[in-house]
Structure formats: C-alpha cells, structure tokens
Amino acid sequence: MSDHHSTSRSCTMPECTRKHTAFGLCSAHYRRQIRHGSPHGGRRKNTYQIDTEDGVAFVHMHGHDGAYSGTVVVDQADLSLLAQYTWCLFARPCSPKYAATRTGGPHVLLHRLLLDLAGSSPTIEIDHRDGDGLNNRRSNLLVVDRKG
C-alpha cells in the first residue's frame, strides 16, 4: 500500500502525535483550519463599522477575511452591551441569520441576551416582528411562550 493511502500517518503539525484524518491534519487541527483559517487556531476578531441615526445603531459586520457579512440593527442604548462580546453571524438551514456570541458555553443569540433570556427555557422564544433575525431593536422583539 502506498504512503498516500496509509492510515497510520500522524498529523503534520509539530509535536502532534494524533492520527491524521484530512489534508495531513488530525481532526482537532483540521477543525481549527476550517474555523480560524489556520491549524494553529486562535480567534481572529471580526470587525465592525457602526453608524447611528435617530437612536438606532447599524452594526456592519465583516468576517475574519474582511468580507461584509451583514448588518445588525439595535437600539443605540444597547451598544454598550454589544461592546462586551465578540459577535458573529450564523444561520441554520432554512432560517434567517442571527447575531450570536459565546459567554463561556454554547452560542447565545443577541436577541436573547438583550431581553435577559439567555439560558432560559427553550419553550420561551423571541420572534422578530419583521422576520429579520438581524433586526434586534427592542420594539421588533416579541417574547412568545411555546409550551406544548
């Protein structure tokens, strides 16, 4: 069997002895490559440009690569809360984009953090009245209890 098809190769990262799984990297280094653009890991900060108008803040978000990824809309009074975290945009399949951060555990969605519902019951949901998951003005958020 040629070395190309060998299953006993190690990760190509220095001092890593784990078995390689893809592109010469073990699963941990491969995940870092996909998530951060480097097998060494390390978060690269997203960048934001903020415009304000009449008490509304428009947070234009750019990803690690500098490409525009979306605009989050919040009340200007909530900018101090946003400044405490690093934000990213994500969408589930067939779902709108949402702004999310990590506070030491799984992702927390911006609208849940704004309404102090992070970690609350999953039956308590927040609807965006206009259907835009990036419009997080308090007047656009509606708390709904979906008890079955």
N, C-alpha and C positions, 0 to 999 in steps of 0.2 A: 504494500500500500504506500502511495507517495505521501510526502510530508503535508501536501496540500489537503489531503483527506484524513490526516491523522487526527484522532480525537484526544490525544494525550498532550497537546501543546499547552503551554502556560500563557497567561496574559503577558503581553509585551511591555506592560508598564514596569519600570524598575522596582525591584523588591516585592512585586506581587507574585504570589505563587499559585493563585487560583487558576483553574482551568479556563481557557479561553472559550468564548461562546460565539462571538461575532467580530469580524474585522480585526482579529488578533487581540481582542479585549475580553476580560471577564465580564460577567453581567453587570457588576457594580460600576466598572469604568465605562462600559458601553452606555449605561443609563446616564452617567454624568456627561458623556459626549453628546447624547441626544438632548438632554435638558439644558446644559450650560454651554455647549459648543466646544468643550474641552474635557478630556478624560480626567483631568486634574480636579475638576469640579470648581467650586467657588461661584457664588452667585454674582452675576453681573447685574448691576442695577438697571431697572427700566428708567427711562427719563420722561419727564412730564413738562408740558408747557401749559400754564394756567392763564386763562382770560376771564375777567369778571365783568358783569354788566347787570345793573339793577338788582343786586343781591343774589345773583346766580353765578356760579363758577363753572367754567367749562375746562375740564382737565383733559388735554390732548395727550394721549399716551403713545409712547414709542417703545418698541421692544428692545431686546439686547442688541439687535443688529441695526437699530436706528430707524427701522421701518415703522411708519404710522400704523397703529393697531386699533384705535377707536377713541371716542371722546366720552368721558364720564361727566354727567351733569349732576351737580349737587347744589344745595343752598350754600351761599358764601360763608355762612356761620359755621358750617361743618368742615371747612378746610383744615382747621386745627386738628380734628380727629383724623382726617386722611393723612396728614403730615406725620403721624405717629407710626405709620406702617409702610411697607413696600407693597405696591399693588401690581396685579397682573390681570389680564382679561382672559376669560376662558368661556367656552360654550360646550354644553353637552350636545350630542347629536339631536337634531331637530329641535333645538332650543335656542333662545336668544343668548347673546353674550352677556356676561356678568362681570363685575369687578370683584376680585377676591384677594385675600391676604392670608397669611398664616400667623397665628398667635401662640405657637407652641404645639399645635396639634394639627388636625385636618384644616383644609381651607375654610375660611369664614367669608361669607358673602357680605359685601359692603352694605346692602340694604338691611341685613340682619344686625350688623354692628351699629348702624345708625339708629335703629329702633330698639337697641339693647336687647335683642333676642338671640344673640349668638349663644349656642349651646342649649337653647330652649327646645321644647317638644317638637318633633318633626311634623306633628299634625298642625302646628301653627306655621302658616305660610305667609309670605308677603307677596301680594300681587302688585305689579306695576300697572297703574290705571291705563296708561297709553300703550302697554305691551312692549315697551323698550326697556330691556334689562339694564341699560346703561344710564337711564334717567332716574337718578336717585334723589330727586328733590322730595322733601318730606310730603309735600302736597300730592305727589304722584304715587306714594306708597300706601297700600291698604292692607292691614293685618286681617287674615282670614283663618279661622279655626276649622280645619277639615276633619273633624272627628267622624269616624266611620260609623 
